Amino acid sequence: MKLKEDSQLNEILKEFSGAIKKFGKRDYKEAAVSFDAIIKRYKDSEFYSVLEIQTKAKSYKNICDSKISKNELSKETEDDILNELLLYISTNKSDKVEDMIKKINTKKPNSPYFLYLQAIFNYKNNEEEAALDLLKKAISKDEKYKIIAHNEPDLQDLQENEKFLAIIE
């Protein structure tokens, strides 16, 4: 069973990584097609780790759809606000990320997803210790972030870091 999960996880990670590259190049139409393929292909997966990445693909697909239609993301729910934060982190808009972090910090500073996104932002800005501290906080609030962090393309360089490995084990 573990081999099947590892195989499916490697497949989705490869596809997700390709979609993220398209997203990073601002090729939102192609990225949306790739994210949509991931969503459809893995919707019935029996493995939690695969479904987590599939769910993340849904968030990115929503962002792509918004960019394609030039509409603003709706900011009705906490997830909508956090998805907008994810967009700014993914497109390296540090000034907007910092503004949003300040706003969210006043409303939902302990949301595990928010803490996780802050960890990614800090890591991308070479603040490794702060990133690891935030990641540890996110995981203490919701253990699923262990799996998500382990599979996060933006955190792949940490796979050999002993502190990171201790946090996600």
CNS distance restraints for C-alpha pairs under 8 A (distance, minus, plus):
assign (resid   1 and name CA) (resid   5 and name CA) 6.41 0.50 0.50
assign (resid   2 and name CA) (resid   6 and name CA) 6.08 0.50 0.50
assign (resid   3 and name CA) (resid   7 and name CA) 6.03 0.50 0.50
assign (resid   4 and name CA) (resid   8 and name CA) 6.15 0.50 0.50
assign (resid   5 and name CA) (resid   9 and name CA) 5.89 0.50 0.50
assign (resid   5 and name CA) (resid  47 and name CA) 6.40 0.50 0.50
assign (resid   5 and name CA) (resid  50 and name CA) 7.91 0.50 0.50
assign (resid   6 and name CA) (resid  10 and name CA) 6.03 0.50 0.50
assign (resid   7 and name CA) (resid  11 and name CA) 6.27 0.50 0.50
assign (resid   8 and name CA) (resid  12 and name CA) 6.22 0.50 0.50
assign (resid   8 and name CA) (resid  50 and name CA) 7.08 0.50 0.50
assign (resid   9 and name CA) (resid  13 and name CA) 6.03 0.50 0.50
assign (resid   9 and name CA) (resid  49 and name CA) 7.05 0.50 0.50
assign (resid   9 and name CA) (resid  50 and name CA) 5.54 0.50 0.50
assign (resid  10 and name CA) (resid  14 and name CA) 6.16 0.50 0.50
assign (resid  11 and name CA) (resid  15 and name CA) 6.33 0.50 0.50
assign (resid  12 and name CA) (resid  16 and name CA) 5.82 0.50 0.50
assign (resid  12 and name CA) (resid  38 and name CA) 7.06 0.50 0.50
assign (resid  12 and name CA) (resid  42 and name CA) 7.96 0.50 0.50
assign (resid  12 and name CA) (resid  50 and name CA) 6.94 0.50 0.50
assign (resid  12 and name CA) (resid  53 and name CA) 7.45 0.50 0.50
assign (resid  12 and name CA) (resid  54 and name CA) 7.91 0.50 0.50
assign (resid  13 and name CA) (resid  17 and name CA) 5.87 0.50 0.50
assign (resid  13 and name CA) (resid  53 and name CA) 7.69 0.50 0.50
assign (resid  13 and name CA) (resid 151 and name CA) 7.34 0.50 0.50
assign (resid  14 and name CA) (resid  18 and name CA) 6.34 0.50 0.50
assign (resid  15 and name CA) (resid  19 and name CA) 6.28 0.50 0.50
assign (resid  15 and name CA) (resid  34 and name CA) 7.48 0.50 0.50
assign (resid  15 and name CA) (resid  38 and name CA) 7.12 0.50 0.50
assign (resid  16 and name CA) (resid  20 and name CA) 6.09 0.50 0.50
assign (resid  16 and name CA) (resid  34 and name CA) 7.80 0.50 0.50
assign (resid  16 and name CA) (resid  35 and name CA) 7.16 0.50 0.50
assign (resid  16 and name CA) (resid  38 and name CA) 7.32 0.50 0.50
assign (resid  16 and name CA) (resid  53 and name CA) 7.74 0.50 0.50
assign (resid  16 and name CA) (resid  57 and name CA) 7.23 0.50 0.50
assign (resid  17 and name CA) (resid  21 and name CA) 6.26 0.50 0.50
assign (resid  17 and name CA) (resid 153 and name CA) 6.80 0.50 0.50
assign (resid  18 and name CA) (resid  22 and name CA) 6.51 0.50 0.50
assign (resid  18 and name CA) (resid  34 and name CA) 7.87 0.50 0.50
assign (resid  19 and name CA) (resid  23 and name CA) 6.17 0.50 0.50
assign (resid  19 and name CA) (resid  30 and name CA) 7.82 0.50 0.50
assign (resid  19 and name CA) (resid  31 and name CA) 5.03 0.50 0.50
assign (resid  19 and name CA) (resid  32 and name CA) 7.82 0.50 0.50
assign (resid  19 and name CA) (resid  34 and name CA) 5.42 0.50 0.50
assign (resid  19 and name CA) (resid  35 and name CA) 6.22 0.50 0.50
assign (resid  20 and name CA) (resid  24 and name CA) 5.95 0.50 0.50
assign (resid  20 and name CA) (resid  31 and name CA) 7.05 0.50 0.50
assign (resid  21 and name CA) (resid  25 and name CA) 6.29 0.50 0.50
assign (resid  22 and name CA) (resid  26 and name CA) 6.37 0.50 0.50
assign (resid  22 and name CA) (resid  27 and name CA) 5.27 0.50 0.50
assign (resid  22 and name CA) (resid  28 and name CA) 7.00 0.50 0.50
assign (resid  22 and name CA) (resid  30 and name CA) 6.63 0.50 0.50
assign (resid  22 and name CA) (resid  31 and name CA) 5.16 0.50 0.50
assign (resid  23 and name CA) (resid  27 and name CA) 5.62 0.50 0.50
assign (resid  23 and name CA) (resid  28 and name CA) 5.70 0.50 0.50
assign (resid  23 and name CA) (resid  31 and name CA) 5.33 0.50 0.50
assign (resid  23 and name CA) (resid  64 and name CA) 7.73 0.50 0.50
assign (resid  24 and name CA) (resid  90 and name CA) 6.89 0.50 0.50
assign (resid  24 and name CA) (resid  91 and name CA) 6.39 0.50 0.50
assign (resid  27 and name CA) (resid  31 and name CA) 6.08 0.50 0.50
assign (resid  28 and name CA) (resid  32 and name CA) 5.82 0.50 0.50
assign (resid  28 and name CA) (resid  64 and name CA) 5.07 0.50 0.50
assign (resid  28 and name CA) (resid  65 and name CA) 7.57 0.50 0.50
assign (resid  28 and name CA) (resid  67 and name CA) 6.85 0.50 0.50
assign (resid  28 and name CA) (resid  68 and name CA) 6.42 0.50 0.50
assign (resid  29 and name CA) (resid  33 and name CA) 6.37 0.50 0.50
assign (resid  29 and name CA) (resid  64 and name CA) 6.99 0.50 0.50
assign (resid  29 and name CA) (resid  65 and name CA) 7.90 0.50 0.50
assign (resid  29 and name CA) (resid  68 and name CA) 6.70 0.50 0.50
assign (resid  30 and name CA) (resid  34 and name CA) 6.28 0.50 0.50
assign (resid  31 and name CA) (resid  35 and name CA) 6.06 0.50 0.50
assign (resid  31 and name CA) (resid  61 and name CA) 7.55 0.50 0.50
assign (resid  31 and name CA) (resid  64 and name CA) 7.04 0.50 0.50
assign (resid  32 and name CA) (resid  36 and name CA) 5.93 0.50 0.50
assign (resid  32 and name CA) (resid  60 and name CA) 7.74 0.50 0.50
assign (resid  32 and name CA) (resid  61 and name CA) 5.16 0.50 0.50
assign (resid  32 and name CA) (resid  64 and name CA) 5.61 0.50 0.50
assign (resid  32 and name CA) (resid  65 and name CA) 6.86 0.50 0.50
assign (resid  33 and name CA) (resid  37 and name CA) 6.22 0.50 0.50
assign (resid  34 and name CA) (resid  38 and name CA) 6.38 0.50 0.50
assign (resid  35 and name CA) (resid  39 and name CA) 6.18 0.50 0.50
assign (resid  35 and name CA) (resid  57 and name CA) 5.31 0.50 0.50
assign (resid  35 and name CA) (resid  58 and name CA) 6.91 0.50 0.50
assign (resid  35 and name CA) (resid  60 and name CA) 7.13 0.50 0.50
assign (resid  35 and name CA) (resid  61 and name CA) 5.64 0.50 0.50
assign (resid  36 and name CA) (resid  40 and name CA) 6.22 0.50 0.50
assign (resid  36 and name CA) (resid  57 and name CA) 7.61 0.50 0.50
assign (resid  36 and name CA) (resid  58 and name CA) 7.54 0.50 0.50
assign (resid  36 and name CA) (resid  61 and name CA) 6.71 0.50 0.50
assign (resid  37 and name CA) (resid  41 and name CA) 5.91 0.50 0.50
assign (resid  38 and name CA) (resid  42 and name CA) 5.99 0.50 0.50
assign (resid  38 and name CA) (resid  54 and name CA) 6.33 0.50 0.50
assign (resid  38 and name CA) (resid  57 and name CA) 6.93 0.50 0.50
assign (resid  39 and name CA) (resid  43 and name CA) 5.74 0.50 0.50
assign (resid  39 and name CA) (resid  54 and name CA) 5.48 0.50 0.50
assign (resid  39 and name CA) (resid  55 and name CA) 7.49 0.50 0.50
assign (resid  39 and name CA) (resid  57 and name CA) 6.52 0.50 0.50
assign (resid  39 and name CA) (resid  58 and name CA) 6.57 0.50 0.50
assign (resid  42 and name CA) (resid  50 and name CA) 7.28 0.50 0.50
assign (resid  42 and name CA) (resid  51 and name CA) 7.01 0.50 0.50
assign (resid  42 and name CA) (resid  54 and name CA) 6.49 0.50 0.50
assign (resid  43 and name CA) (resid  51 and name CA) 7.10 0.50 0.50
assign (resid  43 and name CA) (resid  54 and name CA) 7.10 0.50 0.50
assign (resid  45 and name CA) (resid  50 and name CA) 6.76 0.50 0.50
assign (resid  45 and name CA) (resid  51 and name CA) 6.46 0.50 0.50
assign (resid  46 and name CA) (resid  51 and name CA) 7.89 0.50 0.50
assign (resid  47 and name CA) (resid  51 and name CA) 6.33 0.50 0.50
assign (resid  48 and name CA) (resid  52 and name CA) 6.16 0.50 0.50
assign (resid  49 and name CA) (resid  53 and name CA) 6.74 0.50 0.50
assign (resid  49 and name CA) (resid 147 and name CA) 6.19 0.50 0.50
assign (resid  49 and name CA) (resid 148 and name CA) 7.32 0.50 0.50
assign (resid  50 and name CA) (resid  54 and name CA) 6.23 0.50 0.50
assign (resid  51 and name CA) (resid  55 and name CA) 6.00 0.50 0.50
assign (resid  52 and name CA) (resid  56 and name CA) 6.30 0.50 0.50
assign (resid  52 and name CA) (resid 148 and name CA) 6.77 0.50 0.50
assign (resid  53 and name CA) (resid  57 and name CA) 6.19 0.50 0.50
assign (resid  53 and name CA) (resid 148 and name CA) 7.34 0.50 0.50
assign (resid  53 and name CA) (resid 151 and name CA) 7.97 0.50 0.50
assign (resid  54 and name CA) (resid  58 and name CA) 6.53 0.50 0.50
assign (resid  55 and name CA) (resid  59 and name CA) 6.72 0.50 0.50
assign (resid  56 and name CA) (resid  60 and name CA) 6.46 0.50 0.50
assign (resid  57 and name CA) (resid  61 and name CA) 5.99 0.50 0.50
assign (resid  58 and name CA) (resid  62 and name CA) 6.23 0.50 0.50
assign (resid  59 and name CA) (resid  63 and name CA) 6.43 0.50 0.50
assign (resid  59 and name CA) (resid  83 and name CA) 6.52 0.50 0.50
assign (resid  60 and name CA) (resid  64 and name CA) 6.18 0.50 0.50
assign (resid  60 and name CA) (resid  87 and name CA) 7.80 0.50 0.50
assign (resid  61 and name CA) (resid  65 and name CA) 6.09 0.50 0.50
assign (resid  62 and name CA) (resid  66 and name CA) 6.15 0.50 0.50
assign (resid  63 and name CA) (resid  67 and name CA) 6.21 0.50 0.50
assign (resid  63 and name CA) (resid  73 and name CA) 7.36 0.50 0.50
assign (resid  63 and name CA) (resid  83 and name CA) 7.56 0.50 0.50
assign (resid  63 and name CA) (resid  84 and name CA) 7.64 0.50 0.50
assign (resid  63 and name CA) (resid  87 and name CA) 6.73 0.50 0.50
assign (resid  64 and name CA) (resid  68 and name CA) 6.02 0.50 0.50
assign (resid  65 and name CA) (resid  69 and name CA) 6.15 0.50 0.50
assign (resid  66 and name CA) (resid  70 and name CA) 5.75 0.50 0.50
assign (resid  66 and name CA) (resid  71 and name CA) 5.20 0.50 0.50
assign (resid  66 and name CA) (resid  72 and name CA) 6.39 0.50 0.50
assign (resid  66 and name CA) (resid  73 and name CA) 6.18 0.50 0.50
assign (resid  67 and name CA) (resid  71 and name CA) 6.56 0.50 0.50
assign (resid  67 and name CA) (resid  72 and name CA) 7.88 0.50 0.50
assign (resid  73 and name CA) (resid  80 and name CA) 7.17 0.50 0.50
assign (resid  73 and name CA) (resid  84 and name CA) 6.83 0.50 0.50
assign (resid  74 and name CA) (resid  80 and name CA) 6.34 0.50 0.50
assign (resid  74 and name CA) (resid  81 and name CA) 7.96 0.50 0.50
assign (resid  75 and name CA) (resid  80 and name CA) 5.08 0.50 0.50
assign (resid  75 and name CA) (resid  81 and name CA) 5.35 0.50 0.50
assign (resid  76 and name CA) (resid  80 and name CA) 6.28 0.50 0.50
assign (resid  76 and name CA) (resid  81 and name CA) 7.53 0.50 0.50
assign (resid  77 and name CA) (resid  81 and name CA) 6.54 0.50 0.50
assign (resid  78 and name CA) (resid  82 and name CA) 6.17 0.50 0.50
assign (resid  79 and name CA) (resid  83 and name CA) 5.90 0.50 0.50
assign (resid  80 and name CA) (resid  84 and name CA) 6.29 0.50 0.50
assign (resid  81 and name CA) (resid  85 and name CA) 6.38 0.50 0.50
assign (resid  82 and name CA) (resid  86 and name CA) 6.19 0.50 0.50
assign (resid  82 and name CA) (resid 113 and name CA) 7.57 0.50 0.50
assign (resid  82 and name CA) (resid 114 and name CA) 6.60 0.50 0.50
assign (resid  83 and name CA) (resid  87 and name CA) 6.27 0.50 0.50
assign (resid  84 and name CA) (resid  88 and name CA) 6.44 0.50 0.50
assign (resid  85 and name CA) (resid  89 and name CA) 6.20 0.50 0.50
assign (resid  85 and name CA) (resid  97 and name CA) 6.15 0.50 0.50
assign (resid  85 and name CA) (resid 100 and name CA) 6.65 0.50 0.50
assign (resid  85 and name CA) (resid 101 and name CA) 7.93 0.50 0.50
assign (resid  85 and name CA) (resid 117 and name CA) 7.71 0.50 0.50
assign (resid  86 and name CA) (resid  90 and name CA) 5.99 0.50 0.50
assign (resid  86 and name CA) (resid 117 and name CA) 6.76 0.50 0.50
assign (resid  87 and name CA) (resid  91 and name CA) 6.13 0.50 0.50
assign (resid  88 and name CA) (resid  92 and name CA) 5.97 0.50 0.50
assign (resid  88 and name CA) (resid  93 and name CA) 5.08 0.50 0.50
assign (resid  88 and name CA) (resid  94 and name CA) 7.19 0.50 0.50
assign (resid  88 and name CA) (resid  96 and name CA) 6.52 0.50 0.50
assign (resid  88 and name CA) (resid  97 and name CA) 5.79 0.50 0.50
assign (resid  89 and name CA) (resid  93 and name CA) 6.23 0.50 0.50
assign (resid  89 and name CA) (resid  94 and name CA) 6.97 0.50 0.50
assign (resid  89 and name CA) (resid  97 and name CA) 6.31 0.50 0.50
assign (resid  89 and name CA) (resid 117 and name CA) 7.97 0.50 0.50
assign (resid  89 and name CA) (resid 120 and name CA) 7.94 0.50 0.50
assign (resid  89 and name CA) (resid 121 and name CA) 6.10 0.50 0.50
assign (resid  93 and name CA) (resid  97 and name CA) 6.23 0.50 0.50
assign (resid  94 and name CA) (resid  98 and name CA) 6.05 0.50 0.50
assign (resid  95 and name CA) (resid  99 and name CA) 6.35 0.50 0.50
assign (resid  96 and name CA) (resid 100 and name CA) 6.13 0.50 0.50
assign (resid  97 and name CA) (resid 101 and name CA) 6.03 0.50 0.50
assign (resid  98 and name CA) (resid 102 and name CA) 6.30 0.50 0.50
assign (resid  99 and name CA) (resid 103 and name CA) 6.44 0.50 0.50
assign (resid 100 and name CA) (resid 104 and name CA) 6.01 0.50 0.50
assign (resid 101 and name CA) (resid 105 and name CA) 5.81 0.50 0.50
assign (resid 101 and name CA) (resid 118 and name CA) 7.71 0.50 0.50
assign (resid 102 and name CA) (resid 106 and name CA) 6.74 0.50 0.50
assign (resid 103 and name CA) (resid 107 and name CA) 6.97 0.50 0.50
assign (resid 104 and name CA) (resid 108 and name CA) 5.62 0.50 0.50
assign (resid 104 and name CA) (resid 109 and name CA) 6.29 0.50 0.50
assign (resid 105 and name CA) (resid 109 and name CA) 4.28 0.50 0.50
assign (resid 108 and name CA) (resid 114 and name CA) 7.88 0.50 0.50
assign (resid 109 and name CA) (resid 114 and name CA) 7.19 0.50 0.50
assign (resid 109 and name CA) (resid 115 and name CA) 7.55 0.50 0.50
assign (resid 110 and name CA) (resid 114 and name CA) 7.18 0.50 0.50
assign (resid 110 and name CA) (resid 115 and name CA) 6.72 0.50 0.50
assign (resid 111 and name CA) (resid 115 and name CA) 6.22 0.50 0.50
assign (resid 111 and name CA) (resid 138 and name CA) 7.56 0.50 0.50
assign (resid 111 and name CA) (resid 141 and name CA) 8.00 0.50 0.50
assign (resid 112 and name CA) (resid 116 and name CA) 6.04 0.50 0.50
assign (resid 112 and name CA) (resid 137 and name CA) 7.41 0.50 0.50
assign (resid 112 and name CA) (resid 138 and name CA) 4.33 0.50 0.50
assign (resid 112 and name CA) (resid 139 and name CA) 7.14 0.50 0.50
assign (resid 112 and name CA) (resid 141 and name CA) 5.88 0.50 0.50
assign (resid 112 and name CA) (resid 142 and name CA) 6.37 0.50 0.50
assign (resid 113 and name CA) (resid 117 and name CA) 6.16 0.50 0.50
assign (resid 113 and name CA) (resid 138 and name CA) 6.90 0.50 0.50
assign (resid 114 and name CA) (resid 118 and name CA) 6.16 0.50 0.50
assign (resid 114 and name CA) (resid 138 and name CA) 7.99 0.50 0.50
assign (resid 115 and name CA) (resid 119 and name CA) 6.19 0.50 0.50
assign (resid 115 and name CA) (resid 134 and name CA) 5.60 0.50 0.50
assign (resid 115 and name CA) (resid 135 and name CA) 6.66 0.50 0.50
assign (resid 115 and name CA) (resid 137 and name CA) 6.96 0.50 0.50
assign (resid 115 and name CA) (resid 138 and name CA) 5.32 0.50 0.50
assign (resid 116 and name CA) (resid 120 and name CA) 6.47 0.50 0.50
assign (resid 116 and name CA) (resid 134 and name CA) 6.56 0.50 0.50
assign (resid 116 and name CA) (resid 135 and name CA) 5.55 0.50 0.50
assign (resid 116 and name CA) (resid 138 and name CA) 5.60 0.50 0.50
assign (resid 116 and name CA) (resid 145 and name CA) 7.57 0.50 0.50
assign (resid 117 and name CA) (resid 121 and name CA) 6.23 0.50 0.50
assign (resid 118 and name CA) (resid 122 and name CA) 6.04 0.50 0.50
assign (resid 118 and name CA) (resid 131 and name CA) 7.18 0.50 0.50
assign (resid 118 and name CA) (resid 134 and name CA) 6.91 0.50 0.50
assign (resid 119 and name CA) (resid 123 and name CA) 6.10 0.50 0.50
assign (resid 119 and name CA) (resid 130 and name CA) 7.09 0.50 0.50
assign (resid 119 and name CA) (resid 131 and name CA) 4.03 0.50 0.50
assign (resid 119 and name CA) (resid 132 and name CA) 6.66 0.50 0.50
assign (resid 119 and name CA) (resid 133 and name CA) 7.72 0.50 0.50
assign (resid 119 and name CA) (resid 134 and name CA) 5.19 0.50 0.50
assign (resid 119 and name CA) (resid 135 and name CA) 5.54 0.50 0.50
assign (resid 120 and name CA) (resid 124 and name CA) 6.12 0.50 0.50
assign (resid 120 and name CA) (resid 131 and name CA) 6.53 0.50 0.50
assign (resid 120 and name CA) (resid 154 and name CA) 6.83 0.50 0.50
assign (resid 120 and name CA) (resid 155 and name CA) 7.20 0.50 0.50
assign (resid 121 and name CA) (resid 125 and name CA) 6.30 0.50 0.50
assign (resid 121 and name CA) (resid 131 and name CA) 7.64 0.50 0.50
assign (resid 122 and name CA) (resid 126 and name CA) 6.41 0.50 0.50
assign (resid 122 and name CA) (resid 127 and name CA) 5.00 0.50 0.50
assign (resid 122 and name CA) (resid 128 and name CA) 6.70 0.50 0.50
assign (resid 122 and name CA) (resid 130 and name CA) 6.51 0.50 0.50
assign (resid 122 and name CA) (resid 131 and name CA) 5.11 0.50 0.50
assign (resid 123 and name CA) (resid 127 and name CA) 5.15 0.50 0.50
assign (resid 123 and name CA) (resid 128 and name CA) 5.04 0.50 0.50
assign (resid 123 and name CA) (resid 130 and name CA) 7.74 0.50 0.50
assign (resid 123 and name CA) (resid 131 and name CA) 5.27 0.50 0.50
assign (resid 123 and name CA) (resid 155 and name CA) 7.62 0.50 0.50
assign (resid 124 and name CA) (resid 154 and name CA) 7.46 0.50 0.50
assign (resid 127 and name CA) (resid 131 and name CA) 6.14 0.50 0.50
assign (resid 128 and name CA) (resid 132 and name CA) 6.13 0.50 0.50
assign (resid 129 and name CA) (resid 133 and name CA) 6.21 0.50 0.50
assign (resid 130 and name CA) (resid 134 and name CA) 6.21 0.50 0.50
assign (resid 131 and name CA) (resid 135 and name CA) 6.06 0.50 0.50
assign (resid 132 and name CA) (resid 136 and name CA) 6.08 0.50 0.50
assign (resid 132 and name CA) (resid 163 and name CA) 7.60 0.50 0.50
assign (resid 132 and name CA) (resid 164 and name CA) 6.65 0.50 0.50
assign (resid 132 and name CA) (resid 167 and name CA) 7.98 0.50 0.50
assign (resid 133 and name CA) (resid 137 and name CA) 6.36 0.50 0.50
assign (resid 134 and name CA) (resid 138 and name CA) 6.19 0.50 0.50
assign (resid 135 and name CA) (resid 139 and name CA) 6.18 0.50 0.50
assign (resid 135 and name CA) (resid 167 and name CA) 7.81 0.50 0.50
assign (resid 136 and name CA) (resid 140 and name CA) 6.13 0.50 0.50
assign (resid 136 and name CA) (resid 167 and name CA) 6.03 0.50 0.50
assign (resid 137 and name CA) (resid 141 and name CA) 6.47 0.50 0.50
assign (resid 138 and name CA) (resid 142 and name CA) 6.23 0.50 0.50
assign (resid 138 and name CA) (resid 143 and name CA) 7.94 0.50 0.50
assign (resid 138 and name CA) (resid 145 and name CA) 6.78 0.50 0.50
assign (resid 139 and name CA) (resid 143 and name CA) 4.84 0.50 0.50
assign (resid 139 and name CA) (resid 144 and name CA) 7.03 0.50 0.50
assign (resid 139 and name CA) (resid 145 and name CA) 5.29 0.50 0.50
assign (resid 139 and name CA) (resid 146 and name CA) 6.14 0.50 0.50
assign (resid 139 and name CA) (resid 167 and name CA) 7.98 0.50 0.50
assign (resid 139 and name CA) (resid 168 and name CA) 7.91 0.50 0.50
assign (resid 143 and name CA) (resid 147 and name CA) 7.89 0.50 0.50
assign (resid 144 and name CA) (resid 148 and name CA) 6.47 0.50 0.50
assign (resid 145 and name CA) (resid 149 and name CA) 5.66 0.50 0.50
assign (resid 146 and name CA) (resid 150 and name CA) 6.11 0.50 0.50
assign (resid 146 and name CA) (resid 167 and name CA) 7.55 0.50 0.50
assign (resid 146 and name CA) (resid 168 and name CA) 4.62 0.50 0.50
assign (resid 146 and name CA) (resid 169 and name CA) 7.15 0.50 0.50
assign (resid 147 and name CA) (resid 151 and name CA) 6.33 0.50 0.50
assign (resid 147 and name CA) (resid 168 and name CA) 7.31 0.50 0.50
assign (resid 148 and name CA) (resid 152 and name CA) 5.89 0.50 0.50
assign (resid 149 and name CA) (resid 155 and name CA) 6.88 0.50 0.50
assign (resid 149 and name CA) (resid 168 and name CA) 7.24 0.50 0.50
assign (resid 150 and name CA) (resid 155 and name CA) 7.60 0.50 0.50
assign (resid 150 and name CA) (resid 156 and name CA) 7.64 0.50 0.50
assign (resid 150 and name CA) (resid 159 and name CA) 7.58 0.50 0.50
assign (resid 150 and name CA) (resid 168 and name CA) 6.80 0.50 0.50
assign (resid 151 and name CA) (resid 155 and name CA) 7.85 0.50 0.50
assign (resid 151 and name CA) (resid 156 and name CA) 7.46 0.50 0.50
assign (resid 152 and name CA) (resid 156 and name CA) 6.43 0.50 0.50
assign (resid 155 and name CA) (resid 159 and name CA) 7.42 0.50 0.50
assign (resid 158 and name CA) (resid 164 and name CA) 6.32 0.50 0.50
assign (resid 159 and name CA) (resid 164 and name CA) 7.10 0.50 0.50
assign (resid 159 and name CA) (resid 165 and name CA) 6.81 0.50 0.50
assign (resid 160 and name CA) (resid 164 and name CA) 7.85 0.50 0.50
assign (resid 160 and name CA) (resid 165 and name CA) 7.32 0.50 0.50
assign (resid 161 and name CA) (resid 165 and name CA) 6.20 0.50 0.50
assign (resid 162 and name CA) (resid 166 and name CA) 6.08 0.50 0.50
assign (resid 163 and name CA) (resid 167 and name CA) 6.26 0.50 0.50
assign (resid 164 and name CA) (resid 168 and name CA) 6.34 0.50 0.50
assign (resid 165 and name CA) (resid 169 and name CA) 6.04 0.50 0.50
